[in-house]
Amino acid sequence: MHRIVLLAGLSLACAACSTARVTQVQPIDGVISGQCHTDRVRGAVGLAAGPGTVERARVDSDSLHVSVVRGSDGATTASEPAPASSGGDHLTIEVGRTNNITALRCG
């Protein structure tokens, strides 16, 4: 009988640990420089722009601020300037009509 109670308690403890959510995203080196770099977050393009993904992109790009904007149809013309891949303290994430990340830029 004691084994069953112990096993049930152990199962509940393991289940509680596995569902714990990380509430704050921390930079790997412990410091956010405030100098945005999109080359560090290129892998986010195509992912859903959920709160966790957006915050992770902000931290990984070393940006102090982030904004999510609805992008155009995704087509660029030759006359448009290339988006900044570094500089500033702000990361802008463009999303498509299905809320997937289509572009990242600094500024």
FIKOL-776178 format. One line per 2 residues: number of its first residue (from 1); for each residue y, z, x of N, C-alpha, C, O. Coordinates in Angstrom, 3 decimals, m for minus. Layout:
NUM = Y:Z:X:Y:Z:X:Y:Z:X:Y:Z:X | ...
//
This chain:
1 = m1.192:0.000:0.821:0.000:0.000:0.000:1.256:0.000:0.865:2.227:m0.696:0.568 | 1.227:0.789:1.941:2.392:0.855:2.811:2.665:m0.486:3.481:3.814:m0.860:3.713
3 = 1.594:m1.195:3.786:1.751:m2.504:4.421:2.448:m3.491:3.499:3.274:m4.284:3.949 | 2.124:m3.448:2.211:2.745:m4.361:1.252:4.235:m4.074:1.136:5.047:m4.999:1.118
5 = 4.593:m2.814:1.057:6.006:m2.426:0.960:6.734:m2.814:2.246:7.849:m3.332:2.193 | 6.122:m2.572:3.376:6.724:m2.926:4.657:6.898:m4.435:4.787:7.930:m4.914:5.258
7 = 5.879:m5.174:4.365:5.942:m6.633:4.427:7.032:m7.175:3.497:7.752:m8.102:3.866 | 7.157:m6.613:2.314:8.190:m7.044:1.373:9.580:m6.749:1.936:10.482:m7.581:1.834
9 = 9.750:m5.583:2.523:11.035:m5.227:3.127:11.386:m6.127:4.296:12.539:m6.527:4.457 | 10.399:m6.443:5.106:10.613:m7.330:6.241:10.973:m8.734:5.779:11.827:m9.387:6.378
11 = 10.325:m9.199:4.717:10.627:m10.529:4.171:12.062:m10.594:3.653:12.768:m11.576:3.880 | 12.484:m9.552:2.962:13.863:m9.518:2.457:14.874:m9.477:3.603:15.917:m10.126:3.532
13 = 14.575:m8.730:4.639:15.491:m8.646:5.784:15.614:m9.995:6.476:16.713:m10.397:6.858 | 14.504:m10.693:6.641:14.542:m12.020:7.271:15.301:m13.015:6.406:16.059:m13.838:6.920
15 = 15.099:m12.943:5.097:15.806:m13.849:4.191:17.304:m13.600:4.226:18.091:m14.545:4.169 | 17.705:m12.351:4.318:19.133:m12.027:4.376:19.768:m12.567:5.650:20.904:m13.040:5.623
17 = 19.055:m12.504:6.750:19.587:m13.014:8.009:19.702:m14.534:7.998:20.648:m15.086:8.560 | 18.771:m15.199:7.380:18.775:m16.650:7.412:19.847:m17.251:6.517:20.225:m18.406:6.715
19 = 20.348:m16.505:5.540:21.369:m17.042:4.646:22.767:m16.584:5.020:23.725:m16.916:4.321 | 22.909:m15.836:6.097:24.230:m15.385:6.522:25.075:m16.589:6.916:24.607:m17.476:7.630
21 = 26.310:m16.619:6.453:27.196:m17.741:6.732:28.193:m17.372:7.817:28.696:m16.249:7.860 | 28.468:m18.310:8.674:29.493:m18.135:9.688:30.827:m18.445:9.023:31.033:m19.557:8.538
23 = 31.724:m17.485:8.996:32.975:m17.666:8.277:34.107:m18.165:9.159:35.072:m18.736:8.650 | 34.015:m17.970:10.441:35.086:m18.402:11.320:34.510:m19.235:12.455:33.555:m18.826:13.116
25 = 35.094:m20.397:12.674:34.647:m21.287:13.734:35.371:m20.907:15.011:36.599:m20.819:15.029 | 34.630:m20.683:16.068:35.208:m20.281:17.346:35.108:m21.422:18.356:34.094:m22.119:18.401
27 = 36.148:m21.619:19.164:36.061:m22.627:20.221:35.056:m22.196:21.285:34.842:m21.005:21.510 | 34.453:m23.169:21.924:33.424:m22.883:22.913:33.986:m22.064:24.075:33.346:m21.118:24.534
29 = 35.181:m22.425:24.552:35.755:m21.704:25.685:36.598:m20.510:25.258:37.174:m19.827:26.106 | 36.679:m20.248:23.947:37.419:m19.088:23.448:38.903:m19.298:23.245:39.590:m18.396:22.766
31 = 39.423:m20.479:23.601:40.863:m20.720:23.518:41.121:m22.088:22.905:40.452:m23.064:23.246 | 42.091:m22.158:22.002:42.552:m23.445:21.482:43.870:m23.743:22.174:44.831:m22.984:22.047
33 = 43.913:m24.845:22.904:45.082:m25.155:23.733:46.277:m25.636:22.934:47.417:m25.480:23.372 | 46.033:m26.226:21.754:47.132:m26.790:20.980:47.463:m28.207:21.395:48.467:m28.759:20.943
35 = 46.651:m28.809:22.238:46.821:m30.184:22.674:45.676:m31.002:22.093:44.562:m30.971:22.617 | 45.942:m31.732:21.014:44.927:m32.457:20.263:44.266:m33.558:21.098:44.937:m34.272:21.843
37 = 42.944:m33.683:20.964:42.161:m34.729:21.627:41.095:m35.230:20.652:40.167:m34.490:20.325 | 41.212:m36.459:20.188:40.223:m36.977:19.234:38.935:m37.419:19.907:37.910:m37.552:19.240
39 = 38.965:m37.648:21.214:37.740:m38.073:21.886:36.647:m37.009:21.793:35.466:m37.317:21.953 | 37.029:m35.787:21.540:36.063:m34.699:21.428:35.425:m34.607:20.047:34.447:m33.881:19.870
41 = 35.962:m35.328:19.066:35.469:m35.213:17.689:35.120:m36.566:17.069:35.036:m36.683:15.846 | 34.917:m37.579:17.898:34.580:m38.911:17.372:33.328:m38.888:16.510:33.202:m39.694:15.589
43 = 32.421:m37.999:16.784:31.178:m37.911:16.030:31.362:m37.482:14.589:30.427:m37.593:13.796 | 32.546:m36.994:14.221:32.793:m36.563:12.840:33.031:m37.746:11.903:32.924:m37.598:10.685
45 = 33.351:m38.915:12.452:33.594:m40.089:11.607:32.307:m40.429:10.865:31.242:m40.568:11.467 | 32.427:m40.559:9.555:31.287:m40.845:8.707:30.747:m39.625:7.983:30.042:m39.762:6.984
47 = 31.071:m38.425:8.477:30.617:m37.204:7.821:31.471:m36.901:6.598:32.594:m37.392:6.486 | 30.950:m36.106:5.693:31.722:m35.651:4.540:32.799:m34.684:5.027:32.548:m33.856:5.903
49 = 33.986:m34.792:4.461:35.113:m33.968:4.895:35.128:m32.635:4.156:36.101:m32.301:3.481 | 34.053:m31.883:4.288:33.988:m30.552:3.691:34.801:m29.569:4.508:35.178:m29.875:5.639
51 = 35.080:m28.394:3.961:35.894:m27.400:4.673:35.344:m27.035:6.045:36.109:m26.901:7.000 | 34.037:m26.873:6.156:33.444:m26.516:7.443:33.585:m27.617:8.474:33.862:m27.347:9.643
53 = 33.397:m28.852:8.052:33.522:m29.993:8.963:34.953:m30.166:9.423:35.199:m30.443:10.597 | 35.904:m30.005:8.511:37.322:m30.148:8.850:37.739:m29.063:9.840:38.430:m29.352:10.817
55 = 37.332:m27.835:9.601:37.692:m26.737:10.505:37.029:m26.915:11.866:37.656:m26.661:12.895 | 35.772:m27.348:11.886:35.082:m27.581:13.157:35.784:m28.676:13.948:35.922:m28.566:15.167
57 = 36.235:m29.748:13.261:36.952:m30.829:13.935:38.273:m30.321:14.503:38.657:m30.697:15.610 | 38.971:m29.468:13.751:40.236:m28.903:14.241:40.005:m28.111:15.520:40.724:m28.287:16.504
59 = 39.013:m27.249:15.505:38.737:m26.409:16.670:38.267:m27.255:17.848:38.757:m27.087:18.965 | 37.320:m28.163:17.607:36.780:m28.982:18.697:37.822:m29.920:19.293:37.721:m30.285:20.464
61 = 38.826:m30.319:18.503:39.874:m31.197:19.026:40.982:m30.411:19.712:41.926:m31.008:20.230 | 40.887:m29.092:19.727:41.895:m28.199:20.321:43.224:m28.243:19.576:44.276:m28.031:20.180
63 = 43.193:m28.512:18.281:44.417:m28.600:17.486:44.717:m27.273:16.805:43.809:m26.541:16.411 | 46.003:m26.975:16.675:46.420:m25.775:15.960:46.452:m25.996:14.460:46.255:m25.057:13.689
65 = 46.702:m27.238:14.033:46.843:m27.569:12.619:45.995:m28.795:12.291:45.697:m29.616:13.158 | 45.613:m28.900:11.014:44.847:m30.062:10.558:45.297:m30.412:9.148:45.648:m29.537:8.357
67 = 45.281:m31.693:8.849:45.525:m32.139:7.480:44.553:m33.263:7.165:44.172:m34.051:8.030 | 44.166:m33.308:5.902:43.256:m34.345:5.418:44.052:m35.224:4.476:44.646:m34.741:3.512
69 = 44.062:m36.521:4.760:44.816:m37.470:3.939:43.888:m38.580:3.473:42.917:m38.929:4.144 | 44.207:m39.118:2.321:43.466:m40.268:1.803:43.902:m41.474:2.609:45.092:m41.786:2.666
71 = 42.953:m42.157:3.234:43.258:m43.325:4.045:43.467:m44.552:3.190:43.205:m44.539:1.987 | 43.939:m45.604:3.813:44.060:m46.875:3.114:42.666:m47.448:2.927:41.690:m46.702:3.003
73 = 42.544:m48.703:2.694:41.225:m49.306:2.467:40.376:m49.367:3.728:39.251:m49.868:3.699 | 40.911:m48.859:4.837:40.157:m48.845:6.079:40.418:m50.048:6.957:40.018:m50.064:8.121
75 = 41.086:m51.058:6.418:41.376:m52.252:7.197:42.675:m52.044:7.967:43.657:m51.543:7.419 | 42.674:m52.425:9.226:43.887:m52.361:10.025:44.276:m53.767:10.427:43.434:m54.656:10.552
77 = 45.549:m53.946:10.625:46.024:m55.255:11.049:46.456:m55.177:12.496:46.647:m54.089:13.039 | 46.608:m56.318:13.112:46.978:m56.361:14.528:48.371:m55.789:14.754:48.667:m55.341:15.861
79 = 49.230:m55.789:13.751:50.595:m55.299:13.928:50.677:m53.779:13.860:51.693:m53.207:14.255 | 49.628:m53.107:13.366:49.657:m51.657:13.284:49.369:m51.063:14.653:48.486:m51.541:15.366
81 = 50.120:m50.009:15.028:49.848:m49.370:16.314:48.520:m48.627:16.270:48.087:m48.156:15.218 | 47.891:m48.534:17.415:46.639:m47.788:17.505:46.923:m46.312:17.297:47.939:m45.816:17.785
83 = 46.055:m45.588:16.586:46.284:m44.167:16.372:46.209:m43.399:17.686:45.456:m43.760:18.590 | 46.995:m42.343:17.777:47.029:m41.548:18.996:45.711:m40.806:19.156:45.237:m40.163:18.219
85 = 45.121:m40.895:20.342:43.869:m40.196:20.585:44.104:m38.830:21.206:43.179:m38.022:21.286 | 45.321:m38.559:21.645:45.648:m37.237:22.155:47.151:m37.017:22.059:47.931:m37.965:21.968
87 = 47.534:m35.763:22.081:48.943:m35.394:22.026:49.276:m34.626:20.767:48.661:m34.829:19.720 | 50.236:m33.758:20.872:50.651:m32.948:19.742:49.678:m31.815:19.458:48.667:m31.660:20.142
89 = 49.998:m31.027:18.439:49.145:m29.900:18.093:48.493:m30.073:16.724:47.931:m29.125:16.175 | 48.570:m31.296:16.170:48.115:m31.544:14.807:47.052:m32.647:14.772:47.231:m33.714:15.358
91 = 45.953:m32.375:14.083:44.900:m33.358:13.864:45.005:m33.839:12.432:45.040:m33.030:11.505 | 45.057:m35.150:12.242:45.045:m35.738:10.911:43.705:m36.422:10.708:43.278:m37.242:11.520
93 = 43.053:m36.072:9.615:41.757:m36.640:9.271:41.945:m37.525:8.053:42.381:m37.056:7.001 | 41.618:m38.798:8.191:41.690:m39.724:7.058:40.319:m39.786:6.406:39.294:m39.842:7.084
95 = 40.318:m39.776:5.071:39.066:m39.864:4.332:39.083:m41.078:3.421:40.142:m41.527:2.983 | 37.907:m41.600:3.143:37.741:m42.730:2.238:37.582:m42.268:0.803:37.744:m41.087:0.497
97 = 37.267:m43.201:m0.067:37.180:m42.876:m1.490:36.007:m41.977:m1.827:36.010:m41.359:m2.892 | 34.998:m41.877:m0.961:33.870:m40.986:m1.205:33.983:m39.698:m0.398:32.990:m38.993:m0.222
99 = 35.176:m39.382:0.092:35.485:m38.178:0.871:34.786:m38.142:2.223:34.582:m37.065:2.783 | 34.417:m39.303:2.756:33.853:m39.346:4.098:34.993:m39.587:5.094:35.977:m40.254:4.776
101 = 34.845:m39.044:6.280:35.875:m39.179:7.315:35.839:m40.607:7.839:34.800:m41.095:8.282 | 36.996:m41.271:7.781:37.079:m42.662:8.236:37.853:m42.805:9.538:37.629:m43.757:10.284
103 = 38.757:m41.879:9.822:39.562:m41.963:11.045:40.112:m40.595:11.405:40.284:m39.732:10.544 | 40.385:m40.408:12.690:40.984:m39.190:13.212:42.128:m39.587:14.105:42.018:m40.541:14.876
105 = 43.238:m38.858:14.009:44.358:m39.147:14.917:45.141:m37.870:15.201:45.147:m36.927:14.409 | 45.787:m37.872:16.332:46.621:m36.745:16.741:48.077:m37.063:16.504:48.469:m38.227:16.415
107 = 48.859:m36.040:16.406:50.292:m36.275:16.264:51.049:m35.040:15.929:52.270:m35.087:15.779
//
